[in-house]
Amino acid sequence: MSVFTDKKEYGGDIFTMLESTQSFVLNHINLKGEIKGPYRTDTCEIPVPPIREALINAVIHRDYVNCGRDIKVGIYDDIVNIVSPGGLPNTITIEDALNGRSEARNRVVAHVFKELGLIEQWGNGINRIVTACVEHGLQTPTIAEKNDFFDVELIRPRTITTDSQPETKGEQSELQLESNLVQPEFKNLLEQGIEREQQELQQEFKDRQPELRPESLYAAIVLKLAENNLSKQGLADALGHKSISGQLKLILSKLQEDSLIEWTIPEKPNSSKQKYKLTKRGLAFYVLVKRRGRNE
């Protein structure tokens, strides 16, 4: 996980933002130089076409109804992550999308992009991203719907450096301690590593420090869900509340919007068996809260 070094926010028309964001990505990934005859050729570690295709898909298919949410692009030492607000339409599954099926959420935007030659035909954007990466010798990108967001992870090639540092004994013992406290299903995630998610959250919660305090309702819900998946009533009981309050509903909605928790039965929101569970981001948030509690 790289240290956070740069941040940009772009505004203006769609095309200017698209070009600016692509330039930002290209400026923060590595170039590979090859000598062919008397000439040197520089190429990006991730080719430009899948980066541009992923950005265009995000612009065309994002949900513009909620103006408080933006397309976010993160560049880490292992991936380039492009997240756009708005999940897939109800009539399309992630498998459909990977198989070339598409339904334009914003038909006017899509039509303009097609007329300008920025997209070729409906439904082949995801396949072009995958094909371009694989042909370049990269791992297959991770493409998924996460709550109400569409997430694309372009895998960067691994580089061997001499300055990488192993986990300290303190970090190892901390994760070991947490793995003994959480549900068994989370232990593998802790072993695989959640450093990227922790780094994201530390940046996102710079101005939301009160929510990182264990005594806050926001953090308390996460702590309870680390132990067990719970329904609204189950959470109210676990927190010592007499009933399901409006504040509890509000915080649960906020936690879902922040992608820290999700439903156990997402396809049936009103199921009587519906419960909440932590996401991988939620598990990373749990570790941050526990660490803060021990340090205070």
Secondary structure per residue as TSV (DSSP state, phi and psi in degrees):
chain	resnum	aa	ss	phi	psi
A	1	M	-	360.0	124.6
A	2	S	-	-80.5	154.1
A	3	V	-	-72.6	143.3
A	4	F	-	-63.9	122.0
A	5	T	-	-123.6	-19.7
A	6	D	-	-154.2	150.8
A	7	K	-	-151.3	136.6
A	8	K	-	-136.5	146.5
A	9	E	-	-126.1	129.5
A	10	Y	-	-114.9	141.6
A	11	G	-	-129.7	-177.7
A	12	G	S	107.1	-157.5
A	13	D	S	-76.7	162.3
A	14	I	H	-57.5	-42.3
A	15	F	H	-70.8	-37.5
A	16	T	H	-65.5	-43.2
A	17	M	H	-63.3	-38.8
A	18	L	H	-63.3	-47.4
A	19	E	H	-65.2	-41.0
A	20	S	H	-65.3	-41.3
A	21	T	H	-68.1	-40.9
A	22	Q	H	-61.8	-42.7
A	23	S	H	-63.1	-38.8
A	24	F	H	-61.7	-44.8
A	25	V	H	-62.3	-48.9
A	26	L	H	-63.6	-30.2
A	27	N	H	-74.9	-13.4
A	28	H	T	-116.3	8.1
A	29	I	S	-114.8	167.8
A	30	N	-	-84.4	151.9
A	31	L	E	-102.3	145.5
A	32	K	E	-116.3	125.4
A	33	G	E	-99.0	134.3
A	34	E	E	-129.0	137.6
A	35	I	E	-97.1	118.2
A	36	K	E	-121.1	103.6
A	37	G	T	66.9	-133.8
A	38	P	T	-84.8	-0.6
A	39	Y	E	-111.3	148.9
A	40	R	E	-105.4	131.9
A	41	T	E	-117.0	126.6
A	42	D	E	-101.7	130.2
A	43	T	E	-130.2	150.9
A	44	C	E	-75.2	148.2
A	45	E	S	-62.0	-32.9
A	46	I	S	-112.1	124.6
A	47	P	-	-61.8	154.0
A	48	V	H	-63.3	-42.3
A	49	P	H	-53.1	-47.8
A	50	P	H	-68.5	-31.5
A	51	I	H	-63.6	-48.6
A	52	R	H	-65.6	-41.0
A	53	E	H	-62.5	-41.9
A	54	A	H	-65.3	-39.0
A	55	L	H	-67.5	-42.5
A	56	I	H	-63.3	-43.8
A	57	N	H	-57.9	-41.7
A	58	A	H	-62.7	-41.4
A	59	V	H	-68.2	-43.4
A	60	I	H	-71.7	-40.4
A	61	H	H	-101.1	-0.7
A	62	R	S	-68.0	161.5
A	63	D	-	-89.8	112.1
A	64	Y	-	-90.3	-1.6
A	65	V	S	-67.6	-44.5
A	66	N	-	-90.1	100.4
A	67	C	T	-74.2	-10.7
A	68	G	T	-82.1	-4.1
A	69	R	-	-117.0	139.5
A	70	D	-	-122.2	164.5
A	71	I	-	-72.1	131.4
A	72	K	E	-118.9	134.4
A	73	V	E	-121.6	121.0
A	74	G	E	-118.5	136.6
A	75	I	E	-116.1	116.5
A	76	Y	-	-119.7	174.9
A	77	D	S	-71.4	-12.9
A	78	D	S	-116.8	-21.0
A	79	I	E	-146.3	162.2
A	80	V	E	-110.2	119.6
A	81	N	E	-110.8	122.7
A	82	I	E	-119.8	116.8
A	83	V	E	-121.7	125.4
A	84	S	E	-119.4	140.6
A	85	P	E	-70.7	140.2
A	86	G	S	107.1	115.1
A	87	G	-	-77.2	-171.5
A	88	L	-	-72.0	153.0
A	89	P	-	-58.2	153.8
A	90	N	T	-59.4	-23.7
A	91	T	T	-86.5	-2.0
A	92	I	-	-128.0	134.2
A	93	T	-	-99.5	169.4
A	94	I	H	-63.4	-33.5
A	95	E	H	-64.2	-40.0
A	96	D	H	-59.9	-45.6
A	97	A	H	-62.2	-41.1
A	98	L	H	-69.0	-21.9
A	99	N	T	-94.6	9.2
A	100	G	T	98.9	2.6
A	101	R	-	-84.8	138.8
A	102	S	-	-144.4	151.4
A	103	E	-	-142.2	110.9
A	104	A	-	-67.4	121.5
A	105	R	S	-72.2	-38.0
A	106	N	S	-118.7	87.8
A	107	R	H	-64.3	-35.6
A	108	V	H	-65.7	-46.0
A	109	V	H	-62.4	-44.6
A	110	A	H	-61.8	-41.3
A	111	H	H	-63.4	-42.3
A	112	V	H	-62.7	-44.3
A	113	F	H	-63.7	-37.3
A	114	K	H	-69.3	-41.5
A	115	E	H	-64.5	-31.8
A	116	L	T	-84.2	-2.0
A	117	G	T	79.0	16.0
A	118	L	S	-82.2	-21.8
A	119	I	-	-130.0	152.6
A	120	E	-	-93.9	-55.9
A	121	Q	S	-152.6	159.2
A	122	W	T	-64.3	138.0
A	123	G	T	90.8	-6.3
A	124	N	-	-105.0	5.7
A	125	G	H	-63.5	-46.7
A	126	I	H	-63.2	-43.2
A	127	N	H	-62.9	-37.3
A	128	R	H	-66.3	-37.4
A	129	I	H	-61.9	-49.6
A	130	V	H	-63.3	-48.1
A	131	T	H	-61.5	-44.2
A	132	A	H	-63.3	-39.2
A	133	C	H	-68.5	-45.4
A	134	V	H	-64.4	-42.5
A	135	E	H	-64.6	-24.7
A	136	H	T	-85.1	-0.5
A	137	G	T	86.7	13.7
A	138	L	-	-92.7	165.0
A	139	Q	-	-67.1	155.2
A	140	T	-	-62.3	129.3
A	141	P	-	-59.6	151.4
A	142	T	E	-93.5	118.5
A	143	I	E	-124.8	122.3
A	144	A	E	-152.4	157.9
A	145	E	E	-99.3	122.4
A	146	K	E	-122.6	106.9
A	147	N	T	55.2	-121.0
A	148	D	T	-105.3	36.2
A	149	F	E	-133.9	153.7
A	150	F	E	-111.1	125.4
A	151	D	E	-119.9	125.4
A	152	V	E	-121.2	125.6
A	153	E	E	-117.4	112.0
A	154	L	E	-90.3	120.1
A	155	I	E	-80.8	122.6
A	156	R	-	-80.1	147.4
A	157	P	-	-66.4	144.4
A	158	R	-	-72.7	136.9
A	159	T	-	-119.7	140.4
A	160	I	-	-95.0	121.9
A	161	T	-	-122.6	158.9
A	162	T	S	-92.9	-8.4
A	163	D	S	-101.7	6.6
A	164	S	-	-73.7	138.8
A	165	Q	-	-110.3	135.4
A	166	P	-	-71.2	164.5
A	167	E	-	-60.0	142.9
A	168	T	-	-75.7	163.5
A	169	K	H	-61.3	-34.6
A	170	G	H	-63.5	-42.8
A	171	E	H	-66.7	-40.0
A	172	Q	H	-63.5	-44.5
A	173	S	H	-68.7	-32.0
A	174	E	H	-64.7	-47.4
A	175	L	H	-65.7	-35.8
A	176	Q	H	-63.8	-40.4
A	177	L	H	-62.4	-45.3
A	178	E	H	-65.5	-37.2
A	179	S	H	-65.3	-22.5
A	180	N	T	-82.4	-12.3
A	181	L	T	-104.2	-19.3
A	182	V	S	-99.7	174.5
A	183	Q	-	-60.5	149.2
A	184	P	H	-55.0	-34.4
A	185	E	H	-65.7	-19.0
A	186	F	H	-88.4	-14.7
A	187	K	H	-63.2	-38.8
A	188	N	H	-64.2	-38.3
A	189	L	H	-64.6	-40.4
A	190	L	H	-64.6	-38.5
A	191	E	H	-68.9	-35.2
A	192	Q	H	-72.3	-27.8
A	193	G	-	109.1	135.6
A	194	I	-	-128.6	26.5
A	195	E	H	-63.6	-40.1
A	196	R	H	-62.2	-44.3
A	197	E	H	-64.9	-37.8
A	198	Q	H	-64.4	-41.0
A	199	Q	H	-63.1	-43.5
A	200	E	H	-57.3	-48.7
A	201	L	H	-66.6	-36.7
A	202	Q	H	-61.8	-36.3
A	203	Q	H	-73.8	-43.6
A	204	E	H	-66.0	-31.3
A	205	F	T	-101.8	18.0
A	206	K	T	-56.1	-39.9
A	207	D	T	-102.7	15.2
A	208	R	-	-130.5	39.0
A	209	Q	G	-58.1	-36.9
A	210	P	G	-56.6	-31.2
A	211	E	G	-73.4	-14.5
A	212	L	G	-84.2	-9.9
A	213	R	S	-74.6	132.9
A	214	P	T	-56.3	-28.5
A	215	E	T	-80.7	-9.3
A	216	S	S	-72.5	149.3
A	217	L	H	-63.2	-36.0
A	218	Y	H	-57.2	-50.7
A	219	A	H	-73.7	-35.4
A	220	A	H	-61.3	-37.6
A	221	I	H	-64.5	-43.1
A	222	V	H	-62.0	-41.6
A	223	L	H	-62.5	-39.3
A	224	K	H	-69.6	-39.1
A	225	L	H	-73.6	-18.1
A	226	A	H	-68.4	-26.0
A	227	E	H	-87.3	-40.3
A	228	N	-	-154.5	149.4
A	229	N	-	-73.5	133.6
A	230	L	B	-136.1	149.2
A	231	S	-	-80.2	175.2
A	232	K	H	-58.1	-46.3
A	233	Q	H	-65.9	-38.8
A	234	G	H	-61.7	-39.5
A	235	L	H	-66.6	-43.7
A	236	A	H	-58.0	-44.3
A	237	D	H	-64.8	-45.7
A	238	A	H	-63.5	-31.0
A	239	L	T	-86.8	-5.1
A	240	G	T	81.3	20.3
A	241	H	-	-86.6	146.0
A	242	K	S	-73.3	-28.2
A	243	S	S	-153.7	175.7
A	244	I	-	-80.9	101.5
A	245	S	-	-80.4	162.9
A	246	G	H	-63.3	-33.4
A	247	Q	H	-66.5	-39.9
A	248	L	H	-62.3	-43.9
A	249	K	H	-61.0	-41.3
A	250	L	H	-63.9	-44.5
A	251	I	H	-68.8	-37.5
A	252	L	H	-61.4	-41.9
A	253	S	H	-63.0	-40.2
A	254	K	H	-67.1	-40.6
A	255	L	H	-64.1	-36.9
A	256	Q	H	-67.3	-41.7
A	257	E	H	-63.7	-33.0
A	258	D	T	-83.7	2.8
A	259	S	T	61.1	33.1
A	260	L	S	-95.2	-26.3
A	261	I	E	-133.7	162.3
A	262	E	E	-151.0	166.9
A	263	W	E	-76.8	150.0
A	264	T	S	-78.9	-22.9
A	265	I	S	-127.7	73.0
A	266	P	T	-61.2	-28.7
A	267	E	T	-76.9	-10.0
A	268	K	-	-133.9	76.6
A	269	P	T	-56.8	-31.7
A	270	N	T	-99.1	14.7
A	271	S	-	-62.2	141.0
A	272	S	T	-66.8	-16.7
A	273	K	T	-98.1	8.6
A	274	Q	-	-64.9	135.4
A	275	K	-	-135.5	171.1
A	276	Y	E	-108.4	147.2
A	277	K	E	-141.1	160.0
A	278	L	E	-76.1	144.9
A	279	T	-	-88.7	179.1
A	280	K	H	-62.8	-38.1
A	281	R	H	-63.2	-39.2
A	282	G	H	-63.3	-38.3
A	283	L	H	-65.2	-40.0
A	284	A	H	-63.8	-38.9
A	285	F	H	-64.6	-40.5
A	286	Y	H	-56.4	-46.3
A	287	V	H	-63.1	-40.2
A	288	L	H	-63.8	-41.1
A	289	V	H	-65.2	-44.9
A	290	K	H	-63.3	-40.1
A	291	R	H	-63.8	-42.2
A	292	R	H	-64.7	-40.3
A	293	G	H	-62.6	-36.6
A	294	R	H	-73.3	-28.2
A	295	N	H	-84.8	-14.3
A	296	E	-	-89.0	360.0
